[in-house]
Amino acid sequence: MAESRRALGRVLADARRSAGVTQDRLAVLVRWSRSTVANVEVGRQCAPREFWVACDAALGLEGALLAAWGRTDVLARRLREQEAEAQIRQLLVQPSPGCVCRELHRLLAESGWSS
């Protein structure tokens, strides 16, 4: 996941440089801080969808950045789901001195499973 965030950040940095825009100027255009722009570009910070929409508009990329962010977001969601499923499997195979129902129900709810 970290490599995916870094790759997405490189896409932003390359697009920004190609447009001849500095980090400071992009920050003003998208109304986010320059440190956010810098951190996203190196993959140190995750930015929400709104950030990518604003960057797309500011750099005139017609949704290219948003599409790249979407692919990364789908990957992140899949990883979270897999982690939750692994926790559920672990709870189901471990003998428990008490009821695991509450914890299992919480994990199922977080995974989007309905009862």
PEKA-V68695 format. One record per pair of residues at least 12 apart in sequence whose ideal C-beta (glycine too) atoms are under 10 Angstrom apart, sorted by the first residue. I is the first residue (numbers start at 1). GAP is how many residues later the second one is. If there is no record, write none. Layout:
i={I/I}
gap={GAP/GAP}
This chain:
i={1/1/1/1/1/1/1/1/2/2/3/4/4/4/4/4/4/4/4/5/5/5/5/5/5/5/5/5/5/6/6/6/6/7/7/7/7/8/8/8/8/8/8/8/8/8/8/8/8/8/9/9/9/9/9/9/9/9/9/9/9/9/10/10/10/11/11/11/11/11/11/11/11/12/12/12/12/12/12/12/12/12/12/12/12/12/12/12/12/13/13/13/13/13/13/14/15/15/15/15/15/15/15/15/15/16/16/16/16/16/16/16/17/18/18/19/19/19/19/20/21/21/21/21/22/22/23/23/23/23/23/23/24/24/25/25/26/26/26/26/26/26/27/28/29/29/29/29/29/30/30/30/30/30/30/30/30/30/30/30/31/31/31/31/32/32/32/32/32/32/36/37/37/40/40/40/43/46/46/46/46/47/48/48/49/49/49/49/51/51/51/52/52/52/52/52/52/52/52/52/53/53/53/54/55/56/56/77/80/80/81/81/81/81/82/83/83/83/84/84/84/84/84/84/84/84/85/85/85/85/86/87/87/87/87/87/87/88/88/88/88/88/88/88/88/88/89/90/91/91/91/92}
gap={42/45/71/74/75/77/78/79/41/42/40/39/64/67/68/69/71/72/75/35/37/38/39/40/41/42/67/70/71/35/36/37/38/36/61/64/65/32/33/35/38/39/44/57/60/61/63/64/65/67/28/29/30/31/32/33/34/35/36/37/38/63/31/32/33/30/50/53/54/56/57/58/61/14/25/28/29/30/31/35/39/40/43/44/47/49/53/56/57/13/24/25/27/28/29/27/40/41/43/44/45/46/49/50/53/21/25/39/42/43/45/49/24/41/43/39/40/41/42/39/16/34/37/38/12/15/12/13/14/15/17/18/13/14/12/33/12/15/28/29/32/33/31/30/25/26/28/29/30/17/20/21/22/23/24/25/26/27/28/29/19/20/23/27/15/16/18/19/22/23/15/14/18/12/15/29/29/23/26/27/30/22/21/25/17/20/21/24/14/15/18/12/13/14/15/16/17/18/20/21/12/13/16/12/14/12/13/35/30/31/29/30/31/32/29/24/27/28/22/23/24/25/26/27/28/29/22/23/26/28/21/16/17/19/20/23/24/12/15/16/18/19/20/22/23/25/18/17/12/13/16/12}
